Amino acid sequence: MKKTLGVLVFVYISLQAQVLIDDKTYLMWQDVPQNKGTLHTWNAAKEYCEELDEAGFDDWWLPSEQELSSIVDTSRKKGRMIQKGFIYFKARYYWTSTTYAWNAPHAWAISFKNSYSISIKKEEQLHARCVRCSDFKLCLEHFYGF
């Protein structure tokens, strides 16, 4: 099955808040300097997203593996493996909220360098990118079929 990428719409809220909305998944992605420089343990990344008040919204979360995978651009062979439009990112691993089923002290992480998903100990320090639904009903339809 061919994976199609949604179109990311850049939404400029202010000098401090920048978000991108994927018109296919209806997810709103945080795109701020902290996405590039700050490292977190898995628990700290979850807490950071859950406490985030960005662009006038306070209902952010750490994305699941499926959600974060939706912004990986697998059509590229090398270089930036994140969809065009994002300004602040590192070609490194980013946390997902998805715990590794066979080893609970691990969680899934996705690389924007090579698009790999791997399980990493939750105590490791990785990047985080927060997400929210721009339209909750449409997000549910896209990811869960209802």
Secondary structure, 3 states (H helix, E strand, C coil): CCCCCCCEEEEECCCCCEEEEECCCCEEEECCCHHHHCCECHHHHHHHHHCCCECCECCCECCCHHHHHCCECCCCCCCCCECCCCCCCCCCEEEEEEECCCCCCEEEEEECCCCCEEEEECCCCEECCCEEECCHHHHHHHHHCC
